[in-house]
Amino acid sequence: MHRIDCPWCGVRDEAEFSYRGDATVKRPPADGGAEGFYAYVYDRTNPKGWHVEWWHHVAGCRQFLKVVRHTVTHEIRSVAKATDEVAAPPA
């Protein structure tokens, strides 16, 4: 079991959190057209390595977090508030 260091609650078991998706995807502008919104909703990569993800602390403070996690080893590099700018380390 991995542990996630919630900025509000401190270190907690991963079971308290729910994975919510890719935090690097940017919403297109309102005039982005159907193709832009289709890509935003359905087109996803399956990265191997470090990745920035949304996680929701469902059994705690109910806040959304950005977690930098390695998709192969599941190591967690960092955790930040949803409003923080976060980048994955270079591959």
N, C-alpha and C positions, 0 to 999 in steps of 0.2 A: 504494500500500500504506500502510495506517495503522499507527501504532505505539501500543502499549499499555504504560503504565508499571506493570509488576507490582510490588506492594509488597515482594516477596521477591527478585525477579531483576533488577529495573530495567527499562529501556525495551527492548521486544522487538517484532519484527514481528507483525502481526495473524495471520499464517499459523500461529504457534505456539499460537493459542488457538482454542477452539471455543465458539460461541454456545450457551447452554443455556436461554434463555428469559427470561420476564418475572420480575423480582425483586420486583415489587410485590404479587404475588398471595400472599394469606395463607391457610394451611391452616385449614380449619374445625375446631372442637373435635370430639372423639371422638363426642359425641352430636349432631353437626350434621345427621345424617340423610342419606339418599341424594341428595336434591336439592342439599344443600350440597356434597357431595363431587363430584357431577356438575359443578356450576358450577366448582369448584376445578380439576378436570381438563380440562374441555372449553371452558368459556366464556372467551374471550380477546378483548381489544380490539386494535385495530390502530392505535396512536396515531401521530399525525403531530407530530413535535417531539421534545422532550427526554424520555428514558425511562430508567429504571433496569433494567439487564439482568444476568443471570448469565452469566459467561464462565468457562471452564475452561482453565487453562494446561497443555494436554496435552503440549506438547513442552518443558516446563520443569519447574517445581516441582510441578506437578499440583494446585495449589491452586485453589479457586473464588474468583472475584472479583465484586464489584459494579461495573459500569461504567455511567456516565451518558453516554449516546450520543444524538446527534440522528438520528432515523430518516430524515430527508430528506438531510441533508448528510453524515452519518456522522461528524461531528466528535465527538471524545471530550472531554468536559468534565472528568471526574474518574474515578479508579479507587480502590477501597477494598477492604479485606479483607471476606470474606463476613459476618463478625460485626459489622461497622460499620453504623450507621444511616446511610442515604443517601437523600436526596430529590432529585428532578429539579427544576431551576430552573423558575420560572414560565414559562408559554408566552409 
